[in-house]
Amino acid sequence: MTVTYLACLALGYLIGSLSVSILISKYIFHQDVRTLGSGNAGAANAARTLGAGVGLLTLLGDFLKGVISMLLGSCLGGATGLAIAGAACMIGHCFPIYFGFKGGKGVLVGAGAALATEPLVCAALLVIFLIEVAVTHIVSLGSIIIAALYPVGTLINLIAHGASLPTIVFSTVCCVIMAAMVIWLHRSNIERLKNGTEYRFGEKK
């Protein structure tokens, strides 16, 4: 099983390293999205700097990476393989081997992973995110909130479904790692939130 889990790790990381926004910006716009706007390779910055179409493609691509990685991990290694592949995909997205280990912040990848395994948790987090953004217009704050809530939702969902203790512990730990990574990569946003200077969706920079 060790070889199987290593395969889940490798597949998740390599799939996660495929950055849609970087590929589009480099090969269609002949720019690097990481040098534009906030410097992030995520959907929000892609939409702000390269247009709504690129932002939408990035959103779909990042989301599907999480879904595909988790499904492959589940097929290869069951619940453990699923958790490993999801965490590896997140790492690959944030630190892509193909693009100098500088990628996005992993929110959409995490959302795709949540949908593939825990649709009810994903739906609940989406509702919370949409309410937060509707009220404050601050996307980063919504991302931080749902990242923090993701391990909690996973833990509750696993217990409710009667998962075994090892599965509960391992899956929750993987979710905590993913959440911590997202929050850590938003540290500059957190600083701007504290200073009251964070970008609000729709406003002109």
Short mmCIF file of the C-alpha atoms (twelve columns), coordinates in Angstrom:
data_MODEL
# 
_entry.id   MODEL 
# 
loop_
_atom_site.group_PDB 
_atom_site.id 
_atom_site.type_symbol 
_atom_site.label_atom_id 
_atom_site.label_alt_id 
_atom_site.label_comp_id 
_atom_site.label_asym_id 
_atom_site.label_seq_id 
_atom_site.Cartn_x 
_atom_site.Cartn_y 
_atom_site.Cartn_z 
_atom_site.pdbx_PDB_model_num 
ATOM 1   C CA . MET A 1   0.000   0.000  0.000   1 
ATOM 2   C CA . THR A 2   2.956   2.327  0.475   1 
ATOM 3   C CA . VAL A 3   3.542   2.401  -3.298  1 
ATOM 4   C CA . THR A 4   -0.153  3.136  -3.848  1 
ATOM 5   C CA . TYR A 5   -0.106  6.036  -1.414  1 
ATOM 6   C CA . LEU A 6   3.062   7.410  -3.010  1 
ATOM 7   C CA . ALA A 7   1.284   7.233  -6.369  1 
ATOM 8   C CA . CYS A 8   -1.631  9.210  -4.885  1 
ATOM 9   C CA . LEU A 9   0.837   11.761 -3.549  1 
ATOM 10  C CA . ALA A 10  2.638   12.115 -6.889  1 
ATOM 11  C CA . LEU A 11  -0.524  12.280 -9.001  1 
ATOM 12  C CA . GLY A 12  -2.142  14.829 -6.715  1 
ATOM 13  C CA . TYR A 13  0.935   17.042 -6.711  1 
ATOM 14  C CA . LEU A 14  1.495   16.897 -10.479 1 
ATOM 15  C CA . ILE A 15  -2.163  17.612 -11.243 1 
ATOM 16  C CA . GLY A 16  -2.186  20.440 -8.740  1 
ATOM 17  C CA . SER A 17  0.911   21.952 -10.347 1 
ATOM 18  C CA . LEU A 18  -1.009  22.573 -13.592 1 
ATOM 19  C CA . SER A 19  -1.897  26.259 -13.238 1 
ATOM 20  C CA . VAL A 20  -4.604  27.385 -15.682 1 
ATOM 21  C CA . SER A 21  -4.065  31.112 -15.159 1 
ATOM 22  C CA . ILE A 22  -0.302  30.871 -15.678 1 
ATOM 23  C CA . LEU A 23  -0.686  28.756 -18.805 1 
ATOM 24  C CA . ILE A 24  -3.246  31.133 -20.324 1 
ATOM 25  C CA . SER A 25  -1.344  34.277 -19.391 1 
ATOM 26  C CA . LYS A 26  1.964   32.949 -20.712 1 
ATOM 27  C CA . TYR A 27  0.857   31.310 -23.951 1 
ATOM 28  C CA . ILE A 28  -2.089  33.499 -24.970 1 
ATOM 29  C CA . PHE A 29  -1.363  36.920 -23.459 1 
ATOM 30  C CA . HIS A 30  2.451   36.506 -23.414 1 
ATOM 31  C CA . GLN A 31  2.533   37.768 -19.834 1 
ATOM 32  C CA . ASP A 32  2.759   36.128 -16.445 1 
ATOM 33  C CA . VAL A 33  -0.305  36.676 -14.265 1 
ATOM 34  C CA . ARG A 34  2.019   36.504 -11.257 1 
ATOM 35  C CA . THR A 35  3.544   39.838 -12.335 1 
ATOM 36  C CA . LEU A 36  0.140   41.527 -12.621 1 
ATOM 37  C CA . GLY A 37  -2.199  42.947 -9.992  1 
ATOM 38  C CA . SER A 38  -1.795  41.209 -6.651  1 
ATOM 39  C CA . GLY A 39  0.743   38.758 -8.099  1 
ATOM 40  C CA . ASN A 40  -1.457  35.782 -7.262  1 
ATOM 41  C CA . ALA A 41  -2.186  33.057 -9.818  1 
ATOM 42  C CA . GLY A 42  -5.756  32.617 -8.610  1 
ATOM 43  C CA . ALA A 43  -9.071  33.273 -10.341 1 
ATOM 44  C CA . ALA A 44  -9.741  36.650 -8.714  1 
ATOM 45  C CA . ASN A 45  -6.464  38.202 -9.845  1 
ATOM 46  C CA . ALA A 46  -6.772  36.572 -13.293 1 
ATOM 47  C CA . ALA A 47  -10.226 38.128 -13.714 1 
ATOM 48  C CA . ARG A 48  -9.054  41.568 -12.543 1 
ATOM 49  C CA . THR A 49  -5.997  41.681 -14.776 1 
ATOM 50  C CA . LEU A 50  -6.805  39.503 -17.808 1 
ATOM 51  C CA . GLY A 51  -10.574 39.602 -17.990 1 
ATOM 52  C CA . ALA A 52  -13.619 37.778 -16.678 1 
ATOM 53  C CA . GLY A 53  -13.244 34.952 -19.204 1 
ATOM 54  C CA . VAL A 54  -9.766  34.066 -17.970 1 
ATOM 55  C CA . GLY A 55  -10.978 34.327 -14.392 1 
ATOM 56  C CA . LEU A 56  -13.818 31.909 -15.117 1 
ATOM 57  C CA . LEU A 57  -11.516 29.413 -16.855 1 
ATOM 58  C CA . THR A 58  -9.118  29.620 -13.924 1 
ATOM 59  C CA . LEU A 59  -11.961 29.068 -11.482 1 
ATOM 60  C CA . LEU A 60  -13.159 25.977 -13.330 1 
ATOM 61  C CA . GLY A 61  -9.663  24.595 -13.856 1 
ATOM 62  C CA . ASP A 62  -8.570  25.032 -10.237 1 
ATOM 63  C CA . PHE A 63  -11.844 23.585 -8.989  1 
ATOM 64  C CA . LEU A 64  -11.620 20.538 -11.261 1 
ATOM 65  C CA . LYS A 65  -8.031  19.831 -10.187 1 
ATOM 66  C CA . GLY A 66  -9.229  19.189 -6.673  1 
ATOM 67  C CA . VAL A 67  -12.110 17.015 -7.844  1 
ATOM 68  C CA . ILE A 68  -9.992  14.918 -10.217 1 
ATOM 69  C CA . SER A 69  -7.161  14.442 -7.715  1 
ATOM 70  C CA . MET A 70  -9.483  13.282 -4.965  1 
ATOM 71  C CA . LEU A 71  -11.367 10.895 -7.238  1 
ATOM 72  C CA . LEU A 72  -8.123  9.359  -8.504  1 
ATOM 73  C CA . GLY A 73  -6.810  9.088  -4.954  1 
ATOM 74  C CA . SER A 74  -10.020 7.382  -3.870  1 
ATOM 75  C CA . CYS A 75  -9.851  4.882  -6.747  1 
ATOM 76  C CA . LEU A 76  -6.226  4.034  -5.990  1 
ATOM 77  C CA . GLY A 77  -6.091  4.105  -2.215  1 
ATOM 78  C CA . GLY A 78  -9.558  4.461  -0.732  1 
ATOM 79  C CA . ALA A 79  -10.181 7.049  1.981   1 
ATOM 80  C CA . THR A 80  -6.484  7.373  2.810   1 
ATOM 81  C CA . GLY A 81  -5.479  7.770  -0.825  1 
ATOM 82  C CA . LEU A 82  -8.233  10.333 -1.271  1 
ATOM 83  C CA . ALA A 83  -6.947  12.473 1.612   1 
ATOM 84  C CA . ILE A 84  -3.324  12.184 0.459   1 
ATOM 85  C CA . ALA A 85  -4.157  13.138 -3.138  1 
ATOM 86  C CA . GLY A 86  -6.244  16.113 -2.023  1 
ATOM 87  C CA . ALA A 87  -3.523  17.504 0.225   1 
ATOM 88  C CA . ALA A 88  -0.880  16.885 -2.464  1 
ATOM 89  C CA . CYS A 89  -2.997  18.677 -5.070  1 
ATOM 90  C CA . MET A 90  -3.243  21.675 -2.776  1 
ATOM 91  C CA . ILE A 91  0.533   21.704 -2.300  1 
ATOM 92  C CA . GLY A 92  1.077   21.388 -6.047  1 
ATOM 93  C CA . HIS A 93  -1.279  24.283 -6.749  1 
ATOM 94  C CA . CYS A 94  0.443   26.542 -4.236  1 
ATOM 95  C CA . PHE A 95  3.974   25.399 -5.114  1 
ATOM 96  C CA . PRO A 96  3.824   24.156 -8.753  1 
ATOM 97  C CA . ILE A 97  6.867   22.254 -9.946  1 
ATOM 98  C CA . TYR A 98  6.299   23.480 -13.521 1 
ATOM 99  C CA . PHE A 99  6.304   27.188 -12.624 1 
ATOM 100 C CA . GLY A 100 9.101   27.802 -10.152 1 
ATOM 101 C CA . PHE A 101 7.073   26.705 -7.099  1 
ATOM 102 C CA . LYS A 102 5.027   29.940 -7.113  1 
ATOM 103 C CA . GLY A 103 1.310   29.406 -7.662  1 
ATOM 104 C CA . GLY A 104 -2.080  30.286 -6.196  1 
ATOM 105 C CA . LYS A 105 -3.550  30.200 -2.716  1 
ATOM 106 C CA . GLY A 106 -5.486  26.957 -3.009  1 
ATOM 107 C CA . VAL A 107 -9.043  28.004 -2.148  1 
ATOM 108 C CA . LEU A 108 -10.699 26.653 -5.292  1 
ATOM 109 C CA . VAL A 109 -8.640  23.463 -5.214  1 
ATOM 110 C CA . GLY A 110 -9.813  22.895 -1.670  1 
ATOM 111 C CA . ALA A 111 -13.395 23.580 -2.743  1 
ATOM 112 C CA . GLY A 112 -13.106 20.984 -5.496  1 
ATOM 113 C CA . ALA A 113 -11.695 18.486 -3.042  1 
ATOM 114 C CA . ALA A 114 -14.547 19.173 -0.628  1 
ATOM 115 C CA . LEU A 115 -17.155 18.728 -3.365  1 
ATOM 116 C CA . ALA A 116 -15.660 15.409 -4.472  1 
ATOM 117 C CA . THR A 117 -15.806 13.942 -0.979  1 
ATOM 118 C CA . GLU A 118 -18.164 15.992 1.159   1 
ATOM 119 C CA . PRO A 119 -20.793 17.745 -0.984  1 
ATOM 120 C CA . LEU A 120 -22.862 18.820 2.030   1 
ATOM 121 C CA . VAL A 121 -19.821 20.369 3.704   1 
ATOM 122 C CA . CYS A 122 -18.909 22.054 0.414   1 
ATOM 123 C CA . ALA A 123 -22.440 23.425 0.031   1 
ATOM 124 C CA . ALA A 124 -22.458 24.791 3.585   1 
ATOM 125 C CA . LEU A 125 -19.068 26.466 3.097   1 
ATOM 126 C CA . LEU A 126 -20.201 27.937 -0.220  1 
ATOM 127 C CA . VAL A 127 -23.265 29.497 1.428   1 
ATOM 128 C CA . ILE A 128 -21.082 31.008 4.167   1 
ATOM 129 C CA . PHE A 129 -18.625 32.325 1.569   1 
ATOM 130 C CA . LEU A 130 -21.348 33.907 -0.597  1 
ATOM 131 C CA . ILE A 131 -23.009 35.569 2.400   1 
ATOM 132 C CA . GLU A 132 -19.675 36.979 3.590   1 
ATOM 133 C CA . VAL A 133 -18.770 38.325 0.141   1 
ATOM 134 C CA . ALA A 134 -22.263 39.772 -0.357  1 
ATOM 135 C CA . VAL A 135 -21.972 41.653 2.943   1 
ATOM 136 C CA . THR A 136 -18.318 42.796 2.853   1 
ATOM 137 C CA . HIS A 137 -17.277 42.383 -0.826  1 
ATOM 138 C CA . ILE A 138 -13.948 41.037 0.469   1 
ATOM 139 C CA . VAL A 139 -13.156 37.729 -1.236  1 
ATOM 140 C CA . SER A 140 -10.005 37.050 0.778   1 
ATOM 141 C CA . LEU A 141 -11.882 37.239 4.083   1 
ATOM 142 C CA . GLY A 142 -14.425 34.710 2.844   1 
ATOM 143 C CA . SER A 143 -11.606 32.425 1.722   1 
ATOM 144 C CA . ILE A 144 -9.934  32.591 5.131   1 
ATOM 145 C CA . ILE A 145 -13.196 31.919 6.968   1 
ATOM 146 C CA . ILE A 146 -14.153 28.847 4.933   1 
ATOM 147 C CA . ALA A 147 -10.577 27.520 5.126   1 
ATOM 148 C CA . ALA A 148 -10.767 27.694 8.925   1 
ATOM 149 C CA . LEU A 149 -14.184 26.008 8.934   1 
ATOM 150 C CA . TYR A 150 -13.273 23.233 6.480   1 
ATOM 151 C CA . PRO A 151 -11.587 20.881 9.032   1 
ATOM 152 C CA . VAL A 152 -14.475 21.453 11.452  1 
ATOM 153 C CA . GLY A 153 -17.039 20.557 8.811   1 
ATOM 154 C CA . THR A 154 -15.044 17.503 7.791   1 
ATOM 155 C CA . LEU A 155 -14.763 16.277 11.377  1 
ATOM 156 C CA . ILE A 156 -18.505 16.664 11.982  1 
ATOM 157 C CA . ASN A 157 -19.333 14.957 8.677   1 
ATOM 158 C CA . LEU A 158 -17.049 11.975 9.348   1 
ATOM 159 C CA . ILE A 159 -18.418 11.462 12.842  1 
ATOM 160 C CA . ALA A 160 -21.993 11.741 11.566  1 
ATOM 161 C CA . HIS A 161 -21.294 9.044  8.957   1 
ATOM 162 C CA . GLY A 162 -19.724 6.698  11.504  1 
ATOM 163 C CA . ALA A 163 -16.216 6.704  10.033  1 
ATOM 164 C CA . SER A 164 -13.526 4.750  11.852  1 
ATOM 165 C CA . LEU A 165 -11.265 6.599  14.282  1 
ATOM 166 C CA . PRO A 166 -8.106  6.258  12.093  1 
ATOM 167 C CA . THR A 167 -10.034 7.655  9.096   1 
ATOM 168 C CA . ILE A 168 -11.399 10.517 11.175  1 
ATOM 169 C CA . VAL A 169 -7.969  11.428 12.548  1 
ATOM 170 C CA . PHE A 170 -6.058  11.116 9.261   1 
ATOM 171 C CA . SER A 171 -8.656  12.934 7.131   1 
ATOM 172 C CA . THR A 172 -9.043  15.736 9.663   1 
ATOM 173 C CA . VAL A 173 -5.280  16.203 9.925   1 
ATOM 174 C CA . CYS A 174 -5.039  16.459 6.115   1 
ATOM 175 C CA . CYS A 175 -7.831  19.048 6.141   1 
ATOM 176 C CA . VAL A 176 -6.075  21.017 8.876   1 
ATOM 177 C CA . ILE A 177 -2.893  21.049 6.781   1 
ATOM 178 C CA . MET A 178 -4.819  22.259 3.728   1 
ATOM 179 C CA . ALA A 179 -6.611  24.941 5.753   1 
ATOM 180 C CA . ALA A 180 -3.391  26.122 7.408   1 
ATOM 181 C CA . MET A 181 -1.725  26.415 4.012   1 
ATOM 182 C CA . VAL A 182 -4.556  28.549 2.628   1 
ATOM 183 C CA . ILE A 183 -4.531  30.836 5.661   1 
ATOM 184 C CA . TRP A 184 -0.735  31.143 5.639   1 
ATOM 185 C CA . LEU A 185 -0.758  32.075 1.942   1 
ATOM 186 C CA . HIS A 186 -3.292  34.781 2.761   1 
ATOM 187 C CA . ARG A 187 -1.005  36.381 5.364   1 
ATOM 188 C CA . SER A 188 -0.540  39.537 3.261   1 
ATOM 189 C CA . ASN A 189 -4.322  39.777 2.893   1 
ATOM 190 C CA . ILE A 190 -4.688  39.379 6.660   1 
ATOM 191 C CA . GLU A 191 -2.268  42.266 7.161   1 
ATOM 192 C CA . ARG A 192 -4.284  44.457 4.776   1 
ATOM 193 C CA . LEU A 193 -7.501  43.426 6.526   1 
ATOM 194 C CA . LYS A 194 -6.011  44.563 9.825   1 
ATOM 195 C CA . ASN A 195 -5.022  47.882 8.226   1 
ATOM 196 C CA . GLY A 196 -8.379  48.332 6.496   1 
ATOM 197 C CA . THR A 197 -6.767  48.442 3.053   1 
ATOM 198 C CA . GLU A 198 -7.823  45.081 1.619   1 
ATOM 199 C CA . TYR A 199 -9.280  45.080 -1.899  1 
ATOM 200 C CA . ARG A 200 -13.066 44.889 -2.111  1 
ATOM 201 C CA . PHE A 201 -14.561 43.050 -5.072  1 
ATOM 202 C CA . GLY A 202 -15.732 45.503 -7.744  1 
ATOM 203 C CA . GLU A 203 -13.777 48.511 -6.594  1 
ATOM 204 C CA . LYS A 204 -11.212 50.260 -8.779  1 
ATOM 205 C CA . LYS A 205 -7.573  49.912 -7.754  1 
# 
